Amino acid sequence: MKKILITTIITALTIGAMSAQNVTFGARAGVNMSTMMPAGETTPLNDGFGMRTAPNFGLFTELHVNPTFSLRVGVEYSALGGRRDGMQAMPSQRLVNELVGGLGMVGMLLPPDIMAGVMGTLGAWSAQNPYYYVNVENTVKFDFVTIPVLAQFGTNLGDSPWRIHANVGPVLSFILSGSEVASGTSPRFSDATGTTTLWDALPQEIQDIASLLPPAIAPDLEAMFGGEVTFGTTETTGEMRSVNLGVAANLGLSFQHNRHRFFLEVGGSYGFFTVQNADNGNRLAGLTVSLGYAVSLW
């Protein structure tokens, strides 16, 4: 998909450059107001996101084929994501991974049967209970490099220097980073009611195994699963789809002064595929408001 779109971009630029009456170079910067929407089946993990506001900026080249039509190709940095506040679901597998990371190399010092028992039992538990719940403020952040290829149509407002335009086209996105930034202190609960901690809901066999772990070299499972936890930033780049494809559209108003053009644009974007490497993850959608400047070569 990436190779096909890049080939299409190069072909379009070549054809556009050969037929262009004018070429402009410009920059634009503004804000994204984005959110995350469930794709496929709605689950506690992919539902309930509100809007995140973050920056968007980049450079572009516009090939003017005639006074009405032009082709605009850009390279932009775009920050997207969503917010959830209050009681919300988290993936249980991430907690198991956190436990494994907490053990680290010292886990090799534990008796093999104990280690295998802890990991096997926790693995089975996370498969049967894919979510746990915490009461925090959580912002999901994604940073992308995007390549929008937009067909643009515009017209002057009479004899004035003002002009309106509209554009639409595909957007290729490359993930730079992904993270979840949670703030607050909360126990980990077994369900959204917040009445039972994970520790109280764990099978007795896990609690019995946990009591065998030497406190000096192993995490305190009772504190991890049942105590107050202060949340911070969790890196999620490895869980993200590296390349995505979507569509963008904008409406704009510009002012032309000699070879210089200043414009305001309001538009939106929508991702065709889940941003995570999961069929029941989230698609990204958002609104963008930006200011821009372009200069004509002739």
C-alpha positions as CSV (number, residue, x, y, z in Angstrom):
1,M,0.0,0.0,0.0
2,K,2.8,2.4,0.9
3,K,4.7,1.8,-2.3
4,I,1.6,2.2,-4.4
5,L,0.7,5.6,-2.8
6,I,4.3,6.9,-3.1
7,T,4.4,5.9,-6.8
8,T,1.1,7.7,-7.3
9,I,2.4,10.8,-5.5
10,I,5.5,10.9,-7.7
11,T,3.5,10.4,-10.9
12,A,1.0,13.1,-9.9
13,L,3.8,15.5,-9.1
14,T,5.5,14.8,-12.4
15,I,2.3,15.3,-14.5
16,G,1.3,18.3,-12.4
17,A,4.7,20.0,-12.8
18,M,4.7,19.5,-16.6
19,S,1.2,21.1,-16.9
20,A,1.4,23.6,-14.1
21,Q,0.9,27.3,-14.8
22,N,2.4,28.3,-11.5
23,V,4.1,26.6,-8.5
24,T,3.8,27.9,-4.9
25,F,5.7,26.8,-1.8
26,G,4.2,27.3,1.6
27,A,3.8,26.4,5.3
28,R,0.8,26.0,7.6
29,A,0.4,25.5,11.3
30,G,-2.5,25.0,13.6
31,V,-4.2,22.7,16.0
32,N,-5.8,19.2,15.7
33,M,-8.9,18.4,17.8
34,S,-8.9,14.6,17.5
35,T,-10.6,11.6,19.1
36,M,-10.5,7.8,18.8
37,M,-13.5,5.8,17.6
38,P,-14.1,2.1,18.0
39,A,-13.5,0.0,14.9
40,G,-15.5,-3.2,14.7
41,E,-16.7,-4.5,18.0
42,T,-17.0,-1.9,20.8
43,T,-15.0,-3.0,23.9
44,P,-14.1,-1.2,27.2
45,L,-10.6,-0.6,25.8
46,N,-11.6,1.2,22.6
47,D,-14.7,3.1,23.8
48,G,-15.4,6.3,25.7
49,F,-12.7,8.7,24.3
50,G,-13.1,12.4,24.3
51,M,-11.1,15.0,22.4
52,R,-7.4,15.8,22.5
53,T,-6.0,19.1,21.3
54,A,-2.5,19.1,19.9
55,P,-0.4,20.8,17.2
56,N,-0.2,20.2,13.5
57,F,2.3,21.9,11.1
58,G,4.2,21.3,7.9
59,L,5.3,22.4,4.5
60,F,3.7,22.0,1.1
61,T,4.0,22.5,-2.6
62,E,1.1,23.5,-4.8
63,L,1.0,22.9,-8.5
64,H,-1.5,25.2,-10.2
65,V,-2.9,23.5,-13.3
66,N,-5.3,26.3,-14.2
67,P,-7.0,29.2,-12.3
68,T,-9.5,26.8,-10.7
69,F,-7.6,23.6,-10.1
70,S,-4.3,22.8,-8.3
71,L,-2.6,19.8,-6.7
72,R,-1.2,20.2,-3.2
73,V,1.3,17.8,-1.7
74,G,2.7,18.3,1.8
75,V,4.8,16.8,4.6
76,E,3.5,17.5,8.1
77,Y,3.9,16.7,11.7
78,S,0.5,15.8,13.2
79,A,-0.2,15.0,16.8
80,L,-3.5,13.0,17.4
81,G,-5.1,10.9,20.1
82,G,-7.9,11.1,22.6
83,R,-8.7,11.6,26.3
84,R,-10.5,9.6,29.0
85,D,-11.1,10.7,32.5
86,G,-12.5,8.7,35.4
87,M,-13.1,5.0,35.7
88,Q,-11.7,3.3,32.5
89,A,-10.4,0.0,31.3
90,M,-6.8,-1.1,30.9
91,P,-5.4,-4.2,29.3
92,S,-4.6,-7.0,31.8
93,Q,-1.8,-8.3,29.6
94,R,0.0,-5.0,30.0
95,L,-0.1,-5.5,33.8
96,V,1.4,-9.0,33.4
97,N,4.1,-7.5,31.2
98,E,4.8,-5.0,33.9
99,L,5.2,-7.8,36.4
100,V,7.7,-9.6,34.1
101,G,9.6,-6.4,33.7
102,G,9.6,-5.8,37.5
103,L,11.1,-9.3,38.0
104,G,13.7,-8.7,35.3
105,M,16.9,-10.8,35.7
106,V,16.2,-11.5,39.4
107,G,13.3,-13.7,38.3
108,M,15.9,-16.1,37.2
109,L,16.9,-16.5,40.8
110,L,13.5,-17.8,41.8
111,P,12.9,-21.5,41.8
112,P,11.7,-22.5,38.3
113,D,8.6,-24.2,39.5
114,I,7.5,-21.0,41.4
115,M,8.3,-18.8,38.4
116,A,6.5,-21.0,36.0
117,G,3.5,-21.3,38.3
118,V,3.3,-17.5,38.7
119,M,3.6,-16.7,35.0
120,G,1.3,-19.6,33.9
121,T,-1.4,-18.7,36.3
122,L,-1.2,-15.0,35.6
123,G,-1.2,-15.7,31.9
124,A,-4.4,-17.8,32.2
125,W,-6.0,-15.1,34.4
126,S,-5.3,-12.3,31.9
127,A,-6.7,-14.4,29.1
128,Q,-10.0,-14.9,31.0
129,N,-10.0,-11.3,32.4
130,P,-8.7,-9.1,29.5
131,Y,-9.4,-5.8,31.3
132,Y,-8.9,-4.2,34.7
133,Y,-10.1,-0.7,35.7
134,V,-8.5,2.4,37.3
135,N,-9.9,5.9,38.2
136,V,-7.4,8.3,36.5
137,E,-7.0,11.0,33.9
138,N,-5.6,9.5,30.7
139,T,-4.4,11.1,27.5
140,V,-3.5,8.9,24.5
141,K,-0.9,10.6,22.4
142,F,0.2,9.7,18.8
143,D,2.8,11.5,16.8
144,F,2.8,11.1,13.0
145,V,4.6,12.3,9.9
146,T,1.9,12.6,7.3
147,I,1.9,13.1,3.5
148,P,-1.4,14.6,2.3
149,V,-2.1,14.7,-1.5
150,L,-5.0,17.0,-2.0
151,A,-6.9,18.0,-5.1
152,Q,-7.8,21.7,-4.6
153,F,-10.5,23.8,-6.3
154,G,-10.8,27.5,-5.8
155,T,-12.3,30.7,-7.1
156,N,-11.8,34.4,-6.6
157,L,-14.4,36.5,-4.9
158,G,-15.1,38.9,-7.7
159,D,-12.2,41.3,-8.4
160,S,-11.1,41.3,-4.8
161,P,-7.8,39.7,-3.5
162,W,-9.9,37.3,-1.5
163,R,-10.3,33.7,-2.7
164,I,-12.2,30.6,-1.3
165,H,-11.0,27.0,-1.9
166,A,-11.8,23.4,-1.0
167,N,-9.5,20.4,-1.1
168,V,-9.7,16.7,-0.5
169,G,-7.5,13.7,-0.9
170,P,-5.6,10.7,0.7
171,V,-3.2,11.0,3.6
172,L,-0.4,8.6,4.2
173,S,0.7,8.5,7.9
174,F,3.9,7.1,9.5
175,I,3.9,6.6,13.3
176,L,6.7,8.4,15.2
177,S,5.6,7.5,18.8
178,G,2.7,6.5,20.9
179,S,2.1,6.8,24.6
180,E,-0.5,6.9,27.3
181,V,0.0,9.6,29.8
182,A,-2.1,8.9,32.9
183,S,-2.2,11.1,36.0
184,G,-3.6,10.2,39.4
185,T,-3.5,7.6,42.1
186,S,-5.9,4.7,42.1
187,P,-6.2,1.0,43.0
188,R,-6.6,-1.5,40.2
189,F,-10.2,-2.7,40.2
190,S,-11.7,-5.9,38.8
191,D,-14.7,-4.0,37.2
192,A,-16.0,-0.6,36.4
193,T,-17.9,-0.3,39.7
194,G,-14.7,0.1,41.6
195,T,-15.9,-2.1,44.5
196,T,-13.4,-4.9,44.3
197,T,-9.6,-4.6,43.8
198,L,-7.8,-7.0,41.5
199,W,-6.1,-8.6,44.5
200,D,-9.4,-9.5,46.1
201,A,-10.7,-10.8,42.8
202,L,-7.6,-13.0,42.1
203,P,-7.9,-16.7,42.5
204,Q,-6.6,-18.0,45.8
205,E,-3.9,-20.0,44.0
206,I,-2.3,-16.8,42.8
207,Q,-2.4,-15.3,46.2
208,D,-0.8,-18.4,47.6
209,I,1.9,-18.4,45.0
210,A,2.6,-14.7,45.6
211,S,3.3,-15.4,49.3
212,L,6.2,-17.6,48.2
213,L,8.0,-14.8,46.3
214,P,10.9,-13.5,48.3
215,P,10.1,-9.8,49.0
216,A,13.7,-8.7,48.6
217,I,13.9,-9.8,44.9
218,A,10.4,-9.8,43.6
219,P,7.6,-7.3,43.3
220,D,5.0,-7.2,46.0
221,L,2.0,-8.6,44.1
222,E,-0.5,-7.7,46.8
223,A,0.6,-4.0,46.5
224,M,0.6,-4.2,42.7
225,F,-2.8,-5.7,42.4
226,G,-4.6,-4.3,45.4
227,G,-2.8,-1.1,46.6
228,E,-2.9,2.5,45.5
229,V,-0.8,3.0,42.4
230,T,0.5,6.3,41.0
231,F,0.2,6.2,37.2
232,G,2.5,7.9,34.7
233,T,3.5,7.5,31.1
234,T,3.3,4.1,29.3
235,E,5.1,3.7,26.0
236,T,2.8,2.1,23.4
237,T,4.7,2.7,20.1
238,G,5.3,-1.1,19.7
239,E,1.5,-1.7,19.8
240,M,0.9,0.8,16.9
241,R,0.4,0.2,13.2
242,S,3.6,1.7,11.6
243,V,1.8,3.0,8.4
244,N,-1.8,4.1,8.0
245,L,-4.0,5.6,5.3
246,G,-6.8,8.0,5.6
247,V,-8.5,11.0,3.9
248,A,-8.5,14.7,4.6
249,A,-10.6,17.6,3.4
250,N,-10.4,21.4,4.1
251,L,-12.3,24.6,3.4
252,G,-10.2,27.8,3.1
253,L,-10.2,31.5,2.7
254,S,-7.1,33.3,1.4
255,F,-5.8,36.8,0.7
256,Q,-3.5,37.4,-2.2
257,H,-0.9,40.2,-2.2
258,N,1.3,40.1,-5.2
259,R,3.1,36.7,-5.0
260,H,2.2,36.3,-1.4
261,R,-0.9,34.4,-0.1
262,F,-2.1,34.2,3.4
263,F,-4.9,31.7,4.3
264,L,-7.1,30.2,7.0
265,E,-8.3,26.6,6.7
266,V,-10.8,24.5,8.6
267,G,-11.0,20.8,7.8
268,G,-11.0,17.2,9.0
269,S,-9.4,13.9,8.7
270,Y,-10.3,10.2,9.1
271,G,-8.2,7.1,9.3
272,F,-9.3,4.0,7.3
273,F,-7.5,1.5,9.6
274,T,-7.1,1.0,13.3
275,V,-4.2,2.9,14.7
276,Q,-3.3,-0.1,16.9
277,N,-2.2,-3.5,15.6
278,A,-5.6,-4.9,16.5
279,D,-8.9,-5.4,14.6
280,N,-10.9,-4.1,17.5
281,G,-8.8,-1.0,18.2
282,N,-9.5,2.6,17.3
283,R,-9.7,4.7,14.2
284,L,-8.5,8.3,14.5
285,A,-10.7,11.2,13.4
286,G,-10.3,14.9,14.0
287,L,-10.8,18.5,13.0
288,T,-8.0,20.9,12.1
289,V,-7.8,24.7,12.2
290,S,-4.7,26.2,10.6
291,L,-3.1,29.4,9.3
292,G,-0.8,29.3,6.3
293,Y,1.4,31.3,4.0
294,A,2.5,30.5,0.4
295,V,4.6,32.3,-2.1
296,S,4.5,31.9,-5.9
297,L,7.6,31.3,-8.0
298,W,6.3,33.4,-10.8
